[in-house]
């Protein structure tokens, strides 16, 4: 009797968890305003990447107008930089718009699904497949929900370290872009030297931008996957982290086969 009462009490608590998750947490964390600090941090990186993309494009176009194509290689490298900055921009925009979508999925789909599976396990006493699936769902919810905020926090620490260098590169790029419209053949050599120096600064800034916007989020997700596997023995399906390897062939059995 007491056992049944405990099951009913646990089930009621899980139902309350699901209801609270859907109607309170789901409503709050599907709103972009709930992630205002994270979004503001992403916006700073986005604005810097936009400035660098636009000014590098204009500088590349201006340098290509120099006579005798003397600076064509520099212009081509600047054009390549704009492509990579666009990739970083796509990732930054994806992170910003995925936040409320992930919050909606976690609190209105994954958490209620976890609660229902646990209730099923309680009343059927079948904790095998259903229980394992419940743990996987909860772990997956935690991983995807924490990945972007944690990666943004780590990225901010790295980004702040290079903040002065990035601002200097932006100012130099804007200055060079202004000179493109007024330079003459007499100062073409000086202009090329400045463009070459700018190219080095842009590559450094590009490396920081790619690392903070692309590599760190991937590394954070992989870290959470590894941590979940170490703590509770759950391997989350991922194209980057194989769950297991197929068994090796039995050489002895192969030798005993006819015709071997």
C-alpha positions as protocol buffer text, in pm:
chain_id: "A"
residue {
  index: 1
  type: UNK
  ca { x: 0 y: 0 z: 0 }
}
residue {
  index: 2
  type: UNK
  ca { x: 276 y: 238 z: 97 }
}
residue {
  index: 3
  type: UNK
  ca { x: 459 y: 145 z: -217 }
}
residue {
  index: 4
  type: UNK
  ca { x: 159 y: 243 z: -431 }
}
residue {
  index: 5
  type: UNK
  ca { x: 123 y: 571 z: -243 }
}
residue {
  index: 6
  type: UNK
  ca { x: 487 y: 651 z: -305 }
}
residue {
  index: 7
  type: UNK
  ca { x: 442 y: 575 z: -675 }
}
residue {
  index: 8
  type: UNK
  ca { x: 138 y: 803 z: -694 }
}
residue {
  index: 9
  type: UNK
  ca { x: 320 y: 1081 z: -506 }
}
residue {
  index: 10
  type: UNK
  ca { x: 626 y: 1053 z: -729 }
}
residue {
  index: 11
  type: UNK
  ca { x: 404 y: 1054 z: -1039 }
}
residue {
  index: 12
  type: UNK
  ca { x: 218 y: 1366 z: -919 }
}
residue {
  index: 13
  type: UNK
  ca { x: 550 y: 1543 z: -862 }
}
residue {
  index: 14
  type: UNK
  ca { x: 662 y: 1448 z: -1211 }
}
residue {
  index: 15
  type: UNK
  ca { x: 334 y: 1572 z: -1358 }
}
residue {
  index: 16
  type: UNK
  ca { x: 381 y: 1902 z: -1172 }
}
residue {
  index: 17
  type: UNK
  ca { x: 736 y: 1917 z: -1310 }
}
residue {
  index: 18
  type: UNK
  ca { x: 606 y: 1869 z: -1664 }
}
residue {
  index: 19
  type: UNK
  ca { x: 330 y: 2129 z: -1621 }
}
residue {
  index: 20
  type: UNK
  ca { x: 569 y: 2380 z: -1463 }
}
residue {
  index: 21
  type: UNK
  ca { x: 821 y: 2317 z: -1740 }
}
residue {
  index: 22
  type: UNK
  ca { x: 567 y: 2368 z: -2019 }
}
residue {
  index: 23
  type: UNK
  ca { x: 367 y: 2666 z: -1890 }
}
residue {
  index: 24
  type: UNK
  ca { x: 622 y: 2856 z: -1679 }
}
residue {
  index: 25
  type: UNK
  ca { x: 975 y: 2772 z: -1788 }
}
residue {
  index: 26
  type: UNK
  ca { x: 874 y: 2712 z: -2149 }
}
residue {
  index: 27
  type: UNK
  ca { x: 704 y: 3051 z: -2172 }
}
residue {
  index: 28
  type: UNK
  ca { x: 994 y: 3234 z: -2009 }
}
residue {
  index: 29
  type: UNK
  ca { x: 1283 y: 3069 z: -2190 }
}
residue {
  index: 30
  type: UNK
  ca { x: 1127 y: 3068 z: -2534 }
}
residue {
  index: 31
  type: UNK
  ca { x: 1142 y: 3449 z: -2520 }
}
residue {
  index: 32
  type: UNK
  ca { x: 1464 y: 3607 z: -2653 }
}
residue {
  index: 33
  type: UNK
  ca { x: 1457 y: 3857 z: -2363 }
}
residue {
  index: 34
  type: UNK
  ca { x: 1546 y: 3573 z: -2124 }
}
residue {
  index: 35
  type: UNK
  ca { x: 1884 y: 3555 z: -2297 }
}
residue {
  index: 36
  type: UNK
  ca { x: 1946 y: 3929 z: -2320 }
}
residue {
  index: 37
  type: UNK
  ca { x: 2302 y: 3919 z: -2177 }
}
residue {
  index: 38
  type: UNK
  ca { x: 2406 y: 3631 z: -2402 }
}
residue {
  index: 39
  type: UNK
  ca { x: 2247 y: 3794 z: -2709 }
}
residue {
  index: 40
  type: UNK
  ca { x: 2414 y: 4129 z: -2630 }
}
residue {
  index: 41
  type: UNK
  ca { x: 2750 y: 3952 z: -2614 }
}
residue {
  index: 42
  type: UNK
  ca { x: 2687 y: 3783 z: -2949 }
}
residue {
  index: 43
  type: UNK
  ca { x: 2577 y: 4119 z: -3095 }
}
residue {
  index: 44
  type: UNK
  ca { x: 2914 y: 4275 z: -3008 }
}
residue {
  index: 45
  type: UNK
  ca { x: 3099 y: 4005 z: -3201 }
}
residue {
  index: 46
  type: UNK
  ca { x: 2846 y: 4028 z: -3485 }
}
residue {
  index: 47
  type: UNK
  ca { x: 2892 y: 4405 z: -3523 }
}
residue {
  index: 48
  type: UNK
  ca { x: 3271 y: 4369 z: -3527 }
}
residue {
  index: 49
  type: UNK
  ca { x: 3251 y: 4093 z: -3789 }
}
residue {
  index: 50
  type: UNK
  ca { x: 3013 y: 4304 z: -4001 }
}
residue {
  index: 51
  type: UNK
  ca { x: 3248 y: 4604 z: -3989 }
}
residue {
  index: 52
  type: UNK
  ca { x: 3547 y: 4393 z: -4083 }
}
residue {
  index: 53
  type: UNK
  ca { x: 3359 y: 4218 z: -4362 }
}
residue {
  index: 54
  type: UNK
  ca { x: 3234 y: 4541 z: -4518 }
}
residue {
  index: 55
  type: UNK
  ca { x: 3555 y: 4739 z: -4491 }
}
residue {
  index: 56
  type: UNK
  ca { x: 3773 y: 4448 z: -4607 }
}
residue {
  index: 57
  type: UNK
  ca { x: 3550 y: 4410 z: -4913 }
}
residue {
  index: 58
  type: UNK
  ca { x: 3579 y: 4780 z: -4998 }
}
residue {
  index: 59
  type: UNK
  ca { x: 3955 y: 4775 z: -4938 }
}
residue {
  index: 60
  type: UNK
  ca { x: 3992 y: 4471 z: -5163 }
}
residue {
  index: 61
  type: UNK
  ca { x: 3797 y: 4642 z: -5440 }
}
residue {
  index: 62
  type: UNK
  ca { x: 4000 y: 4962 z: -5404 }
}
residue {
  index: 63
  type: UNK
  ca { x: 4337 y: 4786 z: -5404 }
}
residue {
  index: 64
  type: UNK
  ca { x: 4240 y: 4595 z: -5719 }
}
residue {
  index: 65
  type: UNK
  ca { x: 4211 y: 4936 z: -5895 }
}
residue {
  index: 66
  type: UNK
  ca { x: 4581 y: 5011 z: -5850 }
}
residue {
  index: 67
  type: UNK
  ca { x: 4762 y: 5036 z: -6184 }
}
residue {
  index: 68
  type: UNK
  ca { x: 4952 y: 4742 z: -6334 }
}
residue {
  index: 69
  type: UNK
  ca { x: 4783 y: 4494 z: -6098 }
}
residue {
  index: 70
  type: UNK
  ca { x: 5073 y: 4534 z: -5854 }
}
residue {
  index: 71
  type: UNK
  ca { x: 4854 y: 4465 z: -5553 }
}
residue {
  index: 72
  type: UNK
  ca { x: 4623 y: 4201 z: -5697 }
}
residue {
  index: 73
  type: UNK
  ca { x: 4748 y: 3923 z: -5460 }
}
residue {
  index: 74
  type: UNK
  ca { x: 4676 y: 4146 z: -5158 }
}
residue {
  index: 75
  type: UNK
  ca { x: 4329 y: 4224 z: -5291 }
}
residue {
  index: 76
  type: UNK
  ca { x: 4257 y: 3854 z: -5343 }
}
residue {
  index: 77
  type: UNK
  ca { x: 4365 y: 3768 z: -4987 }
}
residue {
  index: 78
  type: UNK
  ca { x: 4143 y: 4044 z: -4850 }
}
residue {
  index: 79
  type: UNK
  ca { x: 3854 y: 3903 z: -5051 }
}
residue {
  index: 80
  type: UNK
  ca { x: 3925 y: 3560 z: -4898 }
}
residue {
  index: 81
  type: UNK
  ca { x: 3905 y: 3714 z: -4551 }
}
residue {
  index: 82
  type: UNK
  ca { x: 3556 y: 3842 z: -4621 }
}
residue {
  index: 83
  type: UNK
  ca { x: 3437 y: 3489 z: -4702 }
}
residue {
  index: 84
  type: UNK
  ca { x: 3561 y: 3354 z: -4368 }
}
residue {
  index: 85
  type: UNK
  ca { x: 3411 y: 3647 z: -4179 }
}
residue {
  index: 86
  type: UNK
  ca { x: 3078 y: 3565 z: -4346 }
}
residue {
  index: 87
  type: UNK
  ca { x: 3104 y: 3207 z: -4214 }
}
residue {
  index: 88
  type: UNK
  ca { x: 3161 y: 3343 z: -3863 }
}
residue {
  index: 89
  type: UNK
  ca { x: 2863 y: 3575 z: -3908 }
}
residue {
  index: 90
  type: UNK
  ca { x: 2639 y: 3284 z: -4004 }
}
residue {
  index: 91
  type: UNK
  ca { x: 2743 y: 3094 z: -3691 }
}
residue {
  index: 92
  type: UNK
  ca { x: 2686 y: 3398 z: -3469 }
}
residue {
  index: 93
  type: UNK
  ca { x: 2339 y: 3460 z: -3612 }
}
residue {
  index: 94
  type: UNK
  ca { x: 2258 y: 3089 z: -3573 }
}
residue {
  index: 95
  type: UNK
  ca { x: 2360 y: 3098 z: -3206 }
}
residue {
  index: 96
  type: UNK
  ca { x: 2147 y: 3406 z: -3142 }
}
residue {
  index: 97
  type: UNK
  ca { x: 1830 y: 3269 z: -3301 }
}
residue {
  index: 98
  type: UNK
  ca { x: 1875 y: 2914 z: -3172 }
}
residue {
  index: 99
  type: UNK
  ca { x: 1865 y: 3021 z: -2807 }
}
residue {
  index: 100
  type: UNK
  ca { x: 1484 y: 3066 z: -2778 }
}
residue {
  index: 101
  type: UNK
  ca { x: 1423 y: 2766 z: -3006 }
}
residue {
  index: 102
  type: UNK
  ca { x: 1636 y: 2544 z: -2784 }
}
residue {
  index: 103
  type: UNK
  ca { x: 1462 y: 2679 z: -2474 }
}
residue {
  index: 104
  type: UNK
  ca { x: 1125 y: 2595 z: -2629 }
}
residue {
  index: 105
  type: UNK
  ca { x: 1237 y: 2243 z: -2722 }
}
residue {
  index: 106
  type: UNK
  ca { x: 1393 y: 2169 z: -2382 }
}
residue {
  index: 107
  type: UNK
  ca { x: 1113 y: 2293 z: -2156 }
}
residue {
  index: 108
  type: UNK
  ca { x: 809 y: 2211 z: -2367 }
}
residue {
  index: 109
  type: UNK
  ca { x: 918 y: 1884 z: -2528 }
}
residue {
  index: 110
  type: UNK
  ca { x: 1221 y: 1717 z: -2370 }
}
residue {
  index: 111
  type: UNK
  ca { x: 1150 y: 1774 z: -1998 }
}
residue {
  index: 112
  type: UNK
  ca { x: 782 y: 1664 z: -2025 }
}
residue {
  index: 113
  type: UNK
  ca { x: 894 y: 1360 z: -2227 }
}
residue {
  index: 114
  type: UNK
  ca { x: 1143 y: 1274 z: -1953 }
}
residue {
  index: 115
  type: UNK
  ca { x: 871 y: 1304 z: -1685 }
}
residue {
  index: 116
  type: UNK
  ca { x: 627 y: 1083 z: -1878 }
}
residue {
  index: 117
  type: UNK
  ca { x: 890 y: 814 z: -1934 }
}
residue {
  index: 118
  type: UNK
  ca { x: 981 y: 808 z: -1565 }
}
residue {
  index: 119
  type: UNK
  ca { x: 610 y: 775 z: -1473 }
}
residue {
  index: 120
  type: UNK
  ca { x: 585 y: 486 z: -1719 }
}
residue {
  index: 121
  type: UNK
  ca { x: 886 y: 320 z: -1553 }
}
residue {
  index: 122
  type: UNK
  ca { x: 735 y: 369 z: -1206 }
}
residue {
  index: 123
  type: UNK
  ca { x: 404 y: 197 z: -1282 }
}
residue {
  index: 124
  type: UNK
  ca { x: 533 y: -76 z: -1512 }
}
residue {
  index: 125
  type: UNK
  ca { x: 851 y: -156 z: -1318 }
}
residue {
  index: 126
  type: UNK
  ca { x: 1032 y: -161 z: -1654 }
}
residue {
  index: 127
  type: UNK
  ca { x: 1339 y: 52 z: -1615 }
}
residue {
  index: 128
  type: UNK
  ca { x: 1532 y: -96 z: -1904 }
}
residue {
  index: 129
  type: UNK
  ca { x: 1477 y: 69 z: -2240 }
}
residue {
  index: 130
  type: UNK
  ca { x: 1235 y: 336 z: -2109 }
}
residue {
  index: 131
  type: UNK
  ca { x: 1460 y: 431 z: -1818 }
}
residue {
  index: 132
  type: UNK
  ca { x: 1767 y: 449 z: -2038 }
}
residue {
  index: 133
  type: UNK
  ca { x: 1577 y: 662 z: -2287 }
}
residue {
  index: 134
  type: UNK
  ca { x: 1462 y: 896 z: -2007 }
}
residue {
  index: 135
  type: UNK
  ca { x: 1821 y: 945 z: -1892 }
}
residue {
  index: 136
  type: UNK
  ca { x: 1934 y: 1010 z: -2249 }
}
residue {
  index: 137
  type: UNK
  ca { x: 1659 y: 1269 z: -2301 }
}
residue {
  index: 138
  type: UNK
  ca { x: 1743 y: 1453 z: -1978 }
}
residue {
  index: 139
  type: UNK
  ca { x: 2114 y: 1448 z: -2053 }
}
residue {
  index: 140
  type: UNK
  ca { x: 2059 y: 1568 z: -2408 }
}
residue {
  index: 141
  type: UNK
  ca { x: 1836 y: 1851 z: -2279 }
}
residue {
  index: 142
  type: UNK
  ca { x: 2105 y: 1967 z: -2036 }
}
residue {
  index: 143
  type: UNK
  ca { x: 2378 y: 1950 z: -2302 }
}
residue {
  index: 144
  type: UNK
  ca { x: 2199 y: 2148 z: -2572 }
}
residue {
  index: 145
  type: UNK
  ca { x: 2057 y: 2404 z: -2329 }
}
residue {
  index: 146
  type: UNK
  ca { x: 2390 y: 2479 z: -2159 }
}
residue {
  index: 147
  type: UNK
  ca { x: 2611 y: 2463 z: -2468 }
}
residue {
  index: 148
  type: UNK
  ca { x: 2550 y: 2811 z: -2615 }
}
residue {
  index: 149
  type: UNK
  ca { x: 2558 y: 3016 z: -2289 }
}
residue {
  index: 150
  type: UNK
  ca { x: 2871 y: 2837 z: -2167 }
}
residue {
  index: 151
  type: UNK
  ca { x: 3044 y: 2870 z: -2506 }
}
residue {
  index: 152
  type: UNK
  ca { x: 2956 y: 3242 z: -2518 }
}
residue {
  index: 153
  type: UNK
  ca { x: 3099 y: 3289 z: -2167 }
}
residue {
  index: 154
  type: UNK
  ca { x: 3425 y: 3117 z: -2264 }
}
residue {
  index: 155
  type: UNK
  ca { x: 3437 y: 3308 z: -2595 }
}
residue {
  index: 156
  type: UNK
  ca { x: 3394 y: 3640 z: -2412 }
}
residue {
  index: 157
  type: UNK
  ca { x: 3699 y: 3571 z: -2198 }
}
residue {
  index: 158
  type: UNK
  ca { x: 3911 y: 3505 z: -2507 }
}
residue {
  index: 159
  type: UNK
  ca { x: 3755 y: 3790 z: -2704 }
}
residue {
  index: 160
  type: UNK
  ca { x: 3826 y: 4043 z: -2428 }
}
residue {
  index: 161
  type: UNK
  ca { x: 4192 y: 3944 z: -2432 }
}
residue {
  index: 162
  type: UNK
  ca { x: 4218 y: 4046 z: -2799 }
}
residue {
  index: 163
  type: UNK
  ca { x: 3968 y: 4332 z: -2776 }
}
residue {
  index: 164
  type: UNK
  ca { x: 4228 y: 4609 z: -2812 }
}
residue {
  index: 165
  type: UNK
  ca { x: 4389 y: 4439 z: -3112 }
}
residue {
  index: 166
  type: UNK
  ca { x: 4051 y: 4387 z: -3281 }
}
residue {
  index: 167
  type: UNK
  ca { x: 3950 y: 4752 z: -3232 }
}
residue {
  index: 168
  type: UNK
  ca { x: 4286 y: 4863 z: -3373 }
}
residue {
  index: 169
  type: UNK
  ca { x: 4233 y: 4642 z: -3679 }
}
residue {
  index: 170
  type: UNK
  ca { x: 3884 y: 4786 z: -3733 }
}
residue {
  index: 171
  type: UNK
  ca { x: 4018 y: 5144 z: -3715 }
}
residue {
  index: 172
  type: UNK
  ca { x: 4301 y: 5063 z: -3956 }
}
residue {
  index: 173
  type: UNK
  ca { x: 4062 y: 4896 z: -4198 }
}
residue {
  index: 174
  type: UNK
  ca { x: 3825 y: 5193 z: -4192 }
}
residue {
  index: 175
  type: UNK
  ca { x: 4117 y: 5435 z: -4242 }
}
residue {
  index: 176
  type: UNK
  ca { x: 4246 y: 5234 z: -4537 }
}
residue {
  index: 177
  type: UNK
  ca { x: 3898 y: 5224 z: -4687 }
}
residue {
  index: 178
  type: UNK
  ca { x: 3875 y: 5602 z: -4671 }
}
residue {
  index: 179
  type: UNK
  ca { x: 4214 y: 5636 z: -4840 }
}
residue {
  index: 180
  type: UNK
  ca { x: 4103 y: 5410 z: -5126 }
}
residue {
  index: 181
  type: UNK
  ca { x: 3886 y: 5685 z: -5271 }
}
residue {
  index: 182
  type: UNK
  ca { x: 4158 y: 5951 z: -5268 }
}
residue {
  index: 183
  type: UNK
  ca { x: 4491 y: 5771 z: -5327 }
}
residue {
  index: 184
  type: UNK
  ca { x: 4699 y: 5848 z: -5633 }
}
residue {
  index: 185
  type: UNK
  ca { x: 4978 y: 5663 z: -5809 }
}
residue {
  index: 186
  type: UNK
  ca { x: 5237 y: 5868 z: -5617 }
}
residue {
  index: 187
  type: UNK
  ca { x: 5139 y: 5713 z: -5284 }
}
residue {
  index: 188
  type: UNK
  ca { x: 5051 y: 5372 z: -5425 }
}
residue {
  index: 189
  type: UNK
  ca { x: 5358 y: 5208 z: -5271 }
}
residue {
  index: 190
  type: UNK
  ca { x: 5272 y: 5339 z: -4924 }
}
residue {
  index: 191
  type: UNK
  ca { x: 4914 y: 5230 z: -4971 }
}
residue {
  index: 192
  type: UNK
  ca { x: 5023 y: 4875 z: -5063 }
}
residue {
  index: 193
  type: UNK
  ca { x: 5247 y: 4857 z: -4754 }
}
residue {
  index: 194
  type: UNK
  ca { x: 4957 y: 4962 z: -4535 }
}
residue {
  index: 195
  type: UNK
  ca { x: 4730 y: 4708 z: -4703 }
}
residue {
  index: 196
  type: UNK
  ca { x: 4987 y: 4431 z: -4648 }
}
residue {
  index: 197
  type: UNK
  ca { x: 5018 y: 4519 z: -4279 }
}
residue {
  index: 198
  type: UNK
  ca { x: 4642 y: 4530 z: -4252 }
}
residue {
  index: 199
  type: UNK
  ca { x: 4620 y: 4184 z: -4406 }
}
residue {
  index: 200
  type: UNK
  ca { x: 4833 y: 4041 z: -4125 }
}
residue {
  index: 201
  type: UNK
  ca { x: 4612 y: 4206 z: -3863 }
}
residue {
  index: 202
  type: UNK
  ca { x: 4300 y: 4080 z: -4037 }
}
residue {
  index: 203
  type: UNK
  ca { x: 4424 y: 3722 z: -4033 }
}
residue {
  index: 204
  type: UNK
  ca { x: 4489 y: 3746 z: -3659 }
}
residue {
  index: 205
  type: UNK
  ca { x: 4142 y: 3891 z: -3600 }
}
residue {
  index: 206
  type: UNK
  ca { x: 3992 y: 3628 z: -3828 }
}
residue {
  index: 207
  type: UNK
  ca { x: 4158 y: 3353 z: -3626 }
}
residue {
  index: 208
  type: UNK
  ca { x: 4013 y: 3494 z: -3302 }
}
residue {
  index: 209
  type: UNK
  ca { x: 3669 y: 3533 z: -3459 }
}
residue {
  index: 210
  type: UNK
  ca { x: 3661 y: 3179 z: -3599 }
}
residue {
  index: 211
  type: UNK
  ca { x: 3785 y: 3037 z: -3268 }
}
residue {
  index: 212
  type: UNK
  ca { x: 3531 y: 3222 z: -3054 }
}
residue {
  index: 213
  type: UNK
  ca { x: 3232 y: 3179 z: -3284 }
}
residue {
  index: 214
  type: UNK
  ca { x: 3288 y: 2831 z: -3432 }
}
residue {
  index: 215
  type: UNK
  ca { x: 3551 y: 2621 z: -3254 }
}
residue {
  index: 216
  type: UNK
  ca { x: 3463 y: 2697 z: -2892 }
}
residue {
  index: 217
  type: UNK
  ca { x: 3091 y: 2606 z: -2926 }
}
residue {
  index: 218
  type: UNK
  ca { x: 3190 y: 2272 z: -3082 }
}
residue {
  index: 219
  type: UNK
  ca { x: 3446 y: 2205 z: -2808 }
}
residue {
  index: 220
  type: UNK
  ca { x: 3195 y: 2295 z: -2536 }
}
residue {
  index: 221
  type: UNK
  ca { x: 2938 y: 2051 z: -2676 }
}
residue {
  index: 222
  type: UNK
  ca { x: 3201 y: 1776 z: -2698 }
}
residue {
  index: 223
  type: UNK
  ca { x: 3307 y: 1850 z: -2339 }
}
residue {
  index: 224
  type: UNK
  ca { x: 2948 y: 1817 z: -2214 }
}
residue {
  index: 225
  type: UNK
  ca { x: 2905 y: 1492 z: -2406 }
}
residue {
  index: 226
  type: UNK
  ca { x: 3226 y: 1354 z: -2255 }
}
residue {
  index: 227
  type: UNK
  ca { x: 3124 y: 1472 z: -1906 }
}
residue {
  index: 228
  type: UNK
  ca { x: 2781 y: 1312 z: -1934 }
}
residue {
  index: 229
  type: UNK
  ca { x: 2937 y: 984 z: -2045 }
}
residue {
  index: 230
  type: UNK
  ca { x: 3188 y: 991 z: -1760 }
}
residue {
  index: 231
  type: UNK
  ca { x: 2934 y: 1075 z: -1489 }
}
residue {
  index: 232
  type: UNK
  ca { x: 2635 y: 860 z: -1581 }
}
residue {
  index: 233
  type: UNK
  ca { x: 2763 y: 632 z: -1853 }
}
residue {
  index: 234
  type: UNK
  ca { x: 2531 y: 773 z: -2120 }
}
residue {
  index: 235
  type: UNK
  ca { x: 2666 y: 815 z: -2472 }
}
residue {
  index: 236
  type: UNK
  ca { x: 2473 y: 1082 z: -2663 }
}
residue {
  index: 237
  type: UNK
  ca { x: 2439 y: 1011 z: -3036 }
}
residue {
  index: 238
  type: UNK
  ca { x: 2661 y: 1250 z: -3228 }
}
residue {
  index: 239
  type: UNK
  ca { x: 2831 y: 1246 z: -3568 }
}
residue {
  index: 240
  type: UNK
  ca { x: 3148 y: 1368 z: -3396 }
}
residue {
  index: 241
  type: UNK
  ca { x: 3143 y: 1117 z: -3108 }
}
residue {
  index: 242
  type: UNK
  ca { x: 3084 y: 755 z: -3213 }
}
residue {
  index: 243
  type: UNK
  ca { x: 2891 y: 555 z: -2952 }
}
residue {
  index: 244
  type: UNK
  ca { x: 3075 y: 232 z: -3014 }
}
residue {
  index: 245
  type: UNK
  ca { x: 3260 y: 22 z: -3265 }
}
residue {
  index: 246
  type: UNK
  ca { x: 3135 y: -291 z: -3434 }
}
residue {
  index: 247
  type: UNK
  ca { x: 3274 y: -615 z: -3289 }
}
residue {
  index: 248
  type: UNK
  ca { x: 3593 y: -743 z: -3445 }
}
residue {
  index: 249
  type: UNK
  ca { x: 3558 y: -1050 z: -3668 }
}
residue {
  index: 250
  type: UNK
  ca { x: 3635 y: -1386 z: -3512 }
}
residue {
  index: 251
  type: UNK
  ca { x: 3944 y: -1507 z: -3701 }
}
residue {
  index: 252
  type: UNK
  ca { x: 3906 y: -1859 z: -3565 }
}
residue {
  index: 253
  type: UNK
  ca { x: 3549 y: -1883 z: -3690 }
}
residue {
  index: 254
  type: UNK
  ca { x: 3654 y: -1750 z: -4029 }
}
residue {
  index: 255
  type: UNK
  ca { x: 3927 y: -2018 z: -4052 }
}
residue {
  index: 256
  type: UNK
  ca { x: 3676 y: -2295 z: -3983 }
}
residue {
  index: 257
  type: UNK
  ca { x: 3439 y: -2182 z: -4260 }
}
residue {
  index: 258
  type: UNK
  ca { x: 3435 y: -2405 z: -4571 }
}
residue {
  index: 259
  type: UNK
  ca { x: 3670 y: -2287 z: -4841 }
}
residue {
  index: 260
  type: UNK
  ca { x: 3874 y: -2080 z: -4598 }
}
